[in-house]
């Protein structure tokens, strides 16, 4: 199970982007990420396509099964389930495994107390909300 953001586990930093130009201003060691609901659909697709074409490690917060299928084909490192979709996590994980998709599904959590539930569902991993908010773990 992947755990991103726990103070005991090293992880790559995440940097939020909203445009292609943001990528050039981001440290190359960071994973860029964006939320599909915060952009126009065309902008979000353009970001995913750009990251895919230029081999930029990225993550995307998804809000539907349709987005899972589309972005999985644009090869993000991580698909992050929006909190409103976490009841669908097990079904989404099953689709990822059935089609042997190359991305990992993550659920956003606020504390390590949520890790056992994510593990019992068989989800690839969890990311602490603080990582996406760019707050260093204590």
C-alpha positions in Angstrom: 0.0 0.0 0.0 1.3 3.4 -0.9 1.2 6.0 1.9 2.0 9.6 0.9 2.4 12.2 3.5 3.1 10.3 6.7 5.9 11.9 8.7 7.7 8.5 9.0 7.7 7.9 5.2 9.7 9.8 2.6 7.7 10.9 -0.4 8.0 13.2 -3.4 6.5 16.7 -3.0 3.3 17.6 -4.8 2.8 20.9 -6.5 -0.6 22.1 -7.6 -0.9 23.4 -11.2 -3.7 25.1 -13.1 -2.0 25.7 -16.4 0.8 24.3 -18.6 3.0 27.3 -17.9 2.8 26.3 -14.1 4.7 23.1 -15.0 7.8 25.0 -16.2 7.9 26.9 -12.8 7.7 23.7 -10.8 10.7 21.8 -9.4 11.3 18.8 -11.7 11.5 16.5 -8.6 7.9 17.3 -7.7 4.7 15.6 -8.8 2.4 18.1 -10.3 -1.3 17.7 -9.7 -4.6 19.3 -10.6 -8.3 18.9 -9.8 -10.6 18.4 -12.8 -13.4 20.3 -11.1 -11.3 23.5 -10.8 -10.7 23.8 -14.5 -12.7 23.8 -17.7 -12.9 20.3 -19.1 -10.7 21.3 -22.1 -8.1 22.8 -19.8 -7.9 19.7 -17.7 -7.6 17.4 -20.7 -4.9 19.7 -22.1 -2.9 19.4 -18.9 -3.2 15.7 -18.8 -2.3 15.4 -22.5 0.7 17.7 -22.0 2.0 15.7 -19.0 1.6 12.5 -20.9 3.3 13.8 -24.1 6.2 15.3 -22.2 6.5 12.5 -19.6 5.8 14.8 -16.6 4.9 12.8 -13.4 1.5 14.0 -12.4 -1.6 13.2 -10.4 -5.2 14.2 -11.0 -8.2 14.4 -8.7 -11.0 12.7 -10.4 -14.8 13.0 -9.8 -16.3 10.2 -12.0 -15.8 6.9 -13.6 -15.6 8.6 -17.0 -12.7 10.7 -15.7 -10.9 7.6 -14.4 -11.1 6.0 -17.8 -10.0 9.1 -19.8 -7.1 10.1 -17.5 -5.9 6.5 -17.1 -5.2 6.6 -20.8 -3.2 9.8 -20.3 -1.0 7.9 -17.9 -0.9 9.8 -14.6 1.2 8.4 -11.8 -1.8 8.7 -9.5 -5.5 9.0 -9.8 -6.8 10.7 -6.6 -10.4 10.1 -5.7 -12.3 13.2 -4.7 -13.7 12.9 -1.2 -17.3 12.8 -2.5 -16.3 9.7 -4.6 -14.6 7.6 -1.9 -17.7 5.4 -1.5 -16.9 4.2 -5.1 -13.2 3.5 -4.3 -13.5 -0.3 -4.3 -15.4 -0.3 -7.6 -12.9 2.1 -9.2 -10.0 -0.1 -7.9 -11.6 -3.1 -9.5 -11.7 -1.4 -12.9 -8.1 -0.4 -12.6 -7.1 -3.9 -11.8 -9.4 -5.5 -14.5 -8.0 -3.4 -17.3 -4.4 -3.5 -15.8 -4.1 0.3 -15.9 -0.7 1.7 -15.1 -1.8 4.3 -12.6 -2.4 4.0 -8.9 -5.6 4.9 -7.1 -5.3 7.0 -4.0 -7.8 8.1 -1.4 -7.4 11.4 0.4 -7.1 11.0 4.2 -6.7 13.4 7.1 -5.1 11.1 9.6 -3.4 7.7 9.8 -6.5 6.3 11.6 -8.1 6.1 8.1 -5.4 3.8 6.7 -6.9 0.4 7.9 -10.1 1.2 6.1 -8.3 2.0 2.9 -6.2 -1.1 3.2 -9.2 -3.3 3.8 -10.9 -2.0 0.7 -7.8 -3.0 -1.3 -7.1 0.5 -2.6 -3.6 1.2 -4.0 -2.9 3.8 -1.4 -3.7 7.0 0.5 -2.4 10.6 0.4 -2.7 12.9 3.3 -4.7 16.0 2.6 -1.8 18.1 4.0 0.4 17.0 1.1 -2.1 18.5 -1.4 -2.5 21.6 0.8 1.3 21.9 0.7 1.6 21.6 4.5 4.7 19.8 5.9 3.9 16.8 8.2 4.8 17.2 11.8 
